[in-house]
Amino acid sequence: MLVLCYHALSDAWRAALAIPRASFESQVDYLLERGYRAATFTEALTAPPAPRTVVFTFDDGFCSVLEHAFPILSARGLRATVFVPTDFPEGKRLLSWEGIDHWRGGRDEHELTPMSWDELRRLQGQGWEVGSHTCSHPRLRRLDDARLLDELTRSRERCEEELDVPCLSLAYPYGDVDRRVVGVARHAGYRVAATLPERLPRARPALEWPRVGVYSADPLPRFQAKVAPLQRWLVGRPAGEWLLRRKLERGG
């Protein structure tokens, strides 16, 4: 099973987390040509539809996911999962936390617009899964026990209130997780949760499921290498990065 982590789609925004539309479309088609079938995150972990299952996950709830990723996936009959920090959809308050705040106040500030609850319900109506990404997108390991439980519980409850279905899935902001965080996530009622490790581990507990991060600096040859069954376990390791460089040097 292959679980991918995206954030935003944009042809103009020069952020590492913003994928050009054509690049995303090429990546999707590359996987479909190799026999992958798409599923939501919870479905893939509890009842995968095929041996070659791919999950497209989108962290943060950027409006560009609805504007650009949804049409590309929908045209191919595919569903995905979006993980939402629940403090932001109400009133479309601009997304704001460590790592993206420097884009505020400039020409690209509009890229920080989140989806509204109505827009998230639209995705849900098309078979997408909407999971929790906490309330405010903090680094969870820095929180004390009380605030950690509050972030995880209130975000799950808000998703359930707005979407009228159980919220079973979570993505840890920044991939910031340890045993304590996993234990609190379990206590808060989550069944599955997504991480974003620099190196993919071989152990894959349901509450620490690793994803492959995809960024603007991943041209198709690098993407192909990152998702290859063997090489994906080497990304972030010296041998794996050497293989990626060689692949790019040879033009794929």
SULDA-V956244 format. One record per residue. N is the residue number from 1. RES is the residue in three letters. SS is DSSP state (a for helix, b for strand, c for the rest). PSI is psi in radians with two decimals (none if undefined). D_LAST is the distance of its C-alpha to the last C-alpha in Angstrom with 1 decimal. Layout:
# SULDA-V956244
n | res | ss | psi | d_last
N | RES | SS | PSI | D_LAST
N | RES | SS | PSI | D_LAST
This chain:
# SULDA-V956244
n | res | ss | psi | d_last
1 | MET | c | 2.44 | 22.8
2 | LEU | b | 2.11 | 20.2
3 | VAL | b | 2.08 | 21.9
4 | LEU | b | 2.56 | 20.1
5 | CYS | b | 2.04 | 21.9
6 | TYR | b | 3.00 | 21.9
7 | HIS | c | -1.42 | 24.7
8 | ALA | b | 2.82 | 25.0
9 | LEU | b | 2.30 | 23.5
10 | SER | c | 2.45 | 24.2
11 | ASP | c | -0.20 | 23.1
12 | ALA | c | -0.51 | 25.5
13 | TRP | c | 2.11 | 25.8
14 | ARG | c | 0.84 | 24.0
15 | ALA | c | 2.58 | 24.1
16 | ALA | c | -0.52 | 21.4
17 | LEU | c | 0.05 | 22.4
18 | ALA | b | 2.02 | 22.3
19 | ILE | b | 2.26 | 19.3
20 | PRO | c | 2.57 | 19.3
21 | ARG | a | -0.75 | 20.4
22 | ALA | a | -0.64 | 17.7
23 | SER | a | -0.78 | 15.0
24 | PHE | a | -0.76 | 17.1
25 | GLU | a | -0.73 | 17.7
26 | SER | a | -0.69 | 14.1
27 | GLN | a | -0.77 | 13.7
28 | VAL | a | -0.84 | 17.0
29 | ASP | a | -0.63 | 16.3
30 | TYR | a | -0.75 | 13.1
31 | LEU | a | -0.69 | 15.5
32 | LEU | a | -0.66 | 18.3
33 | GLU | a | -0.39 | 16.6
34 | ARG | c | 0.27 | 16.1
35 | GLY | c | 0.20 | 19.8
36 | TYR | c | 2.52 | 20.2
37 | ARG | b | 2.41 | 23.6
38 | ALA | b | 2.60 | 24.5
39 | ALA | c | 2.90 | 27.5
40 | THR | c | 2.90 | 29.3
41 | PHE | a | -0.88 | 29.1
42 | THR | a | -0.73 | 32.6
43 | GLU | a | -0.77 | 32.3
44 | ALA | a | -0.64 | 29.1
45 | LEU | a | -0.39 | 30.9
46 | THR | a | -0.56 | 34.3
47 | ALA | a | 1.21 | 33.6
48 | PRO | c | 2.35 | 29.9
49 | PRO | c | -0.26 | 29.8
50 | ALA | c | 2.73 | 27.2
51 | PRO | c | -0.66 | 25.5
52 | ARG | c | 1.53 | 22.2
53 | THR | b | 2.35 | 23.4
54 | VAL | b | 2.47 | 21.5
55 | VAL | b | 2.13 | 23.6
56 | PHE | b | 1.94 | 22.8
57 | THR | b | 2.56 | 25.1
58 | PHE | b | 2.03 | 26.1
59 | ASP | b | 2.54 | 28.1
60 | ASP | c | -0.36 | 31.0
61 | GLY | c | 0.55 | 31.9
62 | PHE | b | 2.45 | 30.7
63 | CYS | a | -0.47 | 32.2
64 | SER | a | -0.34 | 28.8
65 | VAL | a | -0.77 | 27.8
66 | LEU | a | -0.72 | 30.7
67 | GLU | a | -0.63 | 30.1
68 | HIS | a | -0.81 | 26.4
69 | ALA | a | -0.73 | 24.9
70 | PHE | a | -0.83 | 27.9
71 | PRO | a | -0.67 | 27.8
72 | ILE | a | -0.81 | 24.1
73 | LEU | a | -0.71 | 24.7
74 | SER | a | -0.68 | 28.2
75 | ALA | c | -0.35 | 27.2
76 | ARG | c | 0.12 | 25.2
77 | GLY | c | 0.50 | 28.1
78 | LEU | c | 2.62 | 26.5
79 | ARG | c | 2.92 | 28.2
80 | ALA | c | -3.07 | 27.3
81 | THR | b | 2.35 | 29.1
82 | VAL | b | 2.30 | 30.2
83 | PHE | b | 2.17 | 31.8
84 | VAL | b | 2.21 | 34.6
85 | PRO | c | 1.98 | 36.6
86 | THR | c | -0.06 | 40.0
87 | ASP | c | -0.24 | 41.8
88 | PHE | c | -0.54 | 40.0
89 | PRO | c | -0.58 | 40.1
90 | GLU | a | 2.05 | 43.8
91 | GLY | a | 0.09 | 44.5
92 | LYS | a | 0.79 | 40.8
93 | ARG | c | 2.32 | 41.3
94 | LEU | c | 2.42 | 38.3
95 | LEU | c | 2.42 | 36.0
96 | SER | c | 2.01 | 36.9
97 | TRP | c | 3.01 | 36.0
98 | GLU | c | 2.16 | 34.7
99 | GLY | c | -0.40 | 31.2
100 | ILE | c | -0.15 | 31.6
101 | ASP | a | -0.46 | 35.2
102 | HIS | a | -0.18 | 34.3
103 | TRP | a | -0.17 | 33.1
104 | ARG | c | 2.50 | 36.6
105 | GLY | c | -0.08 | 38.9
106 | GLY | c | -2.99 | 36.2
107 | ARG | c | -0.35 | 34.8
108 | ASP | c | 0.18 | 32.2
109 | GLU | a | -0.59 | 34.8
110 | HIS | a | -0.38 | 34.8
111 | GLU | a | -0.29 | 31.3
112 | LEU | a | 0.10 | 33.2
113 | THR | c | 2.25 | 35.2
114 | PRO | b | 2.91 | 35.2
115 | MET | c | 2.59 | 35.9
116 | SER | c | 2.96 | 39.5
117 | TRP | a | -0.64 | 40.9
118 | ASP | a | -0.72 | 41.6
119 | GLU | a | -0.65 | 38.0
120 | LEU | a | -0.64 | 36.9
121 | ARG | a | -0.57 | 39.5
122 | ARG | a | -0.79 | 37.9
123 | LEU | a | -0.78 | 34.6
124 | GLN | a | -0.69 | 36.5
125 | GLY | a | -0.33 | 38.3
126 | GLN | c | 0.25 | 35.1
127 | GLY | c | 0.03 | 34.3
128 | TRP | c | 2.70 | 32.4
129 | GLU | b | 2.39 | 33.3
130 | VAL | b | 2.01 | 34.7
131 | GLY | b | 3.06 | 34.8
132 | SER | b | 2.53 | 36.2
133 | HIS | c | 0.65 | 34.6
134 | THR | c | -3.00 | 38.0
135 | CYS | c | -0.90 | 40.5
136 | SER | c | 0.08 | 39.6
137 | HIS | c | 0.86 | 36.2
138 | PRO | c | 2.98 | 37.6
139 | ARG | c | 1.92 | 36.2
140 | LEU | a | -0.56 | 38.0
141 | ARG | a | -0.31 | 38.6
142 | ARG | a | -0.18 | 40.7
143 | LEU | c | 2.59 | 43.1
144 | ASP | c | 2.98 | 46.3
145 | ASP | a | -0.71 | 46.9
146 | ALA | a | -0.79 | 48.9
147 | ARG | a | -0.59 | 46.4
148 | LEU | a | -0.83 | 43.5
149 | LEU | a | -0.67 | 45.3
150 | ASP | a | -0.80 | 46.3
151 | GLU | a | -0.74 | 42.8
152 | LEU | a | -0.65 | 41.5
153 | THR | a | -0.83 | 44.7
154 | ARG | a | -0.63 | 45.4
155 | SER | a | -0.71 | 41.8
156 | ARG | a | -0.78 | 41.9
157 | GLU | a | -0.64 | 45.4
158 | ARG | a | -0.72 | 44.5
159 | CYS | a | -0.77 | 41.6
160 | GLU | a | -0.66 | 44.0
161 | GLU | a | -0.76 | 46.7
162 | GLU | a | -0.57 | 44.7
163 | LEU | a | -0.21 | 42.7
164 | ASP | c | 0.59 | 45.4
165 | VAL | c | 2.74 | 43.2
166 | PRO | c | 2.43 | 42.7
167 | CYS | c | 1.90 | 40.0
168 | LEU | c | -0.23 | 38.4
169 | SER | b | 2.66 | 35.1
170 | LEU | b | 2.53 | 34.3
171 | ALA | b | 2.22 | 31.4
172 | TYR | c | 2.13 | 32.4
173 | PRO | a | 2.41 | 32.0
174 | TYR | a | 0.08 | 29.6
175 | GLY | a | 0.38 | 29.0
176 | ASP | c | 1.78 | 32.3
177 | VAL | c | 2.59 | 33.9
178 | ASP | c | -3.03 | 36.0
179 | ARG | a | -0.68 | 38.5
180 | ARG | a | -0.79 | 41.2
181 | VAL | a | -0.74 | 39.1
182 | VAL | a | -0.73 | 38.0
183 | GLY | a | -0.70 | 41.7
184 | VAL | a | -0.65 | 42.8
185 | ALA | a | -0.72 | 40.1
186 | ARG | a | -0.79 | 41.5
187 | HIS | a | -0.57 | 45.0
188 | ALA | c | -0.14 | 44.2
189 | GLY | c | 0.15 | 43.3
190 | TYR | c | 2.53 | 39.5
191 | ARG | c | -0.56 | 38.2
192 | VAL | b | 2.61 | 34.4
193 | ALA | b | 2.55 | 32.6
194 | ALA | b | 2.38 | 29.1
195 | THR | c | 3.12 | 27.9
196 | LEU | c | 1.21 | 25.0
197 | PRO | c | 2.66 | 24.6
198 | GLU | c | -0.61 | 22.4
199 | ARG | c | 2.30 | 21.8
200 | LEU | c | 2.13 | 22.0
201 | PRO | c | 2.81 | 25.2
202 | ARG | c | -0.54 | 25.8
203 | ALA | c | 2.35 | 29.2
204 | ARG | c | 1.27 | 29.1
205 | PRO | c | 2.66 | 32.6
206 | ALA | a | -0.51 | 33.1
207 | LEU | a | 0.16 | 34.2
208 | GLU | a | 0.85 | 31.3
209 | TRP | b | 2.17 | 28.3
210 | PRO | c | 2.52 | 25.0
211 | ARG | c | 2.78 | 22.4
212 | VAL | b | 2.04 | 18.9
213 | GLY | b | 2.37 | 19.2
214 | VAL | c | 2.27 | 16.9
215 | TYR | c | 3.03 | 17.5
216 | SER | c | -0.39 | 17.0
217 | ALA | c | 0.26 | 14.8
218 | ASP | c | 1.48 | 12.1
219 | PRO | c | 2.94 | 9.7
220 | LEU | a | -0.75 | 8.0
221 | PRO | a | -0.69 | 4.7
222 | ARG | a | -0.71 | 7.7
223 | PHE | a | -0.80 | 9.8
224 | GLN | a | -0.71 | 8.1
225 | ALA | a | -0.69 | 8.5
226 | LYS | a | -0.52 | 11.9
227 | VAL | a | -0.07 | 13.1
228 | ALA | c | 2.35 | 12.3
229 | PRO | c | -0.71 | 16.0
230 | LEU | c | -0.85 | 15.8
231 | GLN | a | -0.44 | 13.5
232 | ARG | a | -0.47 | 15.3
233 | TRP | a | -0.21 | 18.4
234 | LEU | c | -0.21 | 16.9
235 | VAL | c | 2.29 | 15.9
236 | GLY | c | -0.24 | 18.6
237 | ARG | c | 2.63 | 19.4
238 | PRO | a | -0.80 | 18.9
239 | ALA | a | -0.71 | 17.1
240 | GLY | a | -0.76 | 14.7
241 | GLU | a | -0.59 | 14.0
242 | TRP | a | -0.77 | 13.5
243 | LEU | a | -0.68 | 10.8
244 | LEU | a | -0.76 | 9.1
245 | ARG | a | -0.76 | 9.7
246 | ARG | a | -0.70 | 8.6
247 | LYS | a | -0.76 | 5.0
248 | LEU | a | -0.69 | 5.3
249 | GLU | a | -0.57 | 7.5
250 | ARG | c | 0.03 | 5.6
251 | GLY | c | 0.51 | 3.8
252 | GLY | c | none | 0.0
